Amino acid sequence: MAKIDDLIGKIENPELRQRIEQEVAKMQKQRKFGLVFEEHLPECTPLFDIPVTRGCTVALKSNPNGGGNSLIII
């Protein structure tokens, strides 16, 4: 963004320079810079052959076919 700021500084018309600075400031507030992670639901992999033991992280999943619920180890 420093290069954009330098270019804006070269604009001789003070009114135009101020308006462009305001619009760039709005864009900077909306845009995420640096390392950006997309927002998403956490991923999980079902591990059906591993027994559930104390301390395991599990998820209760409902069966869409109406066959009840099942525990899935994450």
C-alpha positions as semicolon CSV with decimal commas, in nm:
position;residue;x (nm);y (nm);z (nm)
1;M;0,000;0,000;0,000
2;A;0,300;0,230;0,038
3;K;0,331;0,256;-0,339
4;I;-0,034;0,362;-0,368
5;D;0,019;0,619;-0,094
6;D;0,322;0,755;-0,282
7;L;0,121;0,783;-0,603
8;I;-0,167;0,955;-0,423
9;G;0,083;1,201;-0,277
10;K;0,182;1,302;-0,630
11;I;-0,171;1,418;-0,715
12;E;-0,156;1,797;-0,736
13;N;-0,529;1,865;-0,699
14;P;-0,590;1,867;-0,319
15;E;-0,963;1,791;-0,347
16;L;-0,904;1,493;-0,577
17;R;-0,618;1,368;-0,360
18;Q;-0,837;1,382;-0,047
19;R;-1,125;1,198;-0,216
20;I;-0,895;0,923;-0,343
21;E;-0,733;0,890;0,002
22;Q;-1,080;0,845;0,156
23;E;-1,178;0,576;-0,095
24;V;-0,849;0,389;-0,049
25;A;-0,899;0,402;0,330
26;K;-1,243;0,242;0,285
27;M;-1,091;-0,036;0,073
28;Q;-0,818;-0,098;0,328
29;K;-1,077;-0,147;0,603
30;Q;-1,269;-0,403;0,397
31;R;-0,974;-0,602;0,268
32;K;-0,776;-0,841;0,483
33;F;-0,400;-0,824;0,428
34;G;-0,131;-1,069;0,520
35;L;-0,200;-1,435;0,585
36;V;-0,569;-1,481;0,515
37;F;-0,767;-1,790;0,606
38;E;-1,098;-1,854;0,439
39;E;-1,379;-1,898;0,683
40;H;-1,514;-2,253;0,665
41;L;-1,657;-2,529;0,874
42;P;-1,396;-2,746;1,046
43;E;-1,310;-3,056;0,854
44;C;-1,338;-3,400;1,007
45;T;-1,251;-3,747;0,887
46;P;-1,460;-4,038;1,009
47;L;-1,245;-4,314;1,163
48;F;-1,492;-4,601;1,191
49;D;-1,244;-4,878;1,286
50;I;-1,101;-4,701;1,593
51;P;-1,278;-4,764;1,925
52;V;-1,410;-4,473;2,127
53;T;-1,204;-4,434;2,443
54;R;-1,179;-4,179;2,720
55;G;-1,019;-3,857;2,589
56;C;-1,117;-3,909;2,223
57;T;-1,279;-3,621;2,041
58;V;-1,598;-3,742;1,879
59;A;-1,886;-3,596;1,682
60;L;-2,244;-3,717;1,697
61;K;-2,374;-3,746;1,343
62;S;-2,735;-3,814;1,256
63;N;-2,807;-4,058;0,977
64;P;-2,988;-3,883;0,690
65;N;-3,168;-4,212;0,609
66;G;-3,328;-4,222;0,954
67;G;-3,113;-4,506;1,087
68;G;-3,028;-4,329;1,415
69;N;-2,713;-4,155;1,530
70;S;-2,350;-4,262;1,518
71;L;-2,035;-4,147;1,694
72;I;-1,745;-4,050;1,470
73;I;-1,393;-4,015;1,609
74;I;-1,225;-3,695;1,491
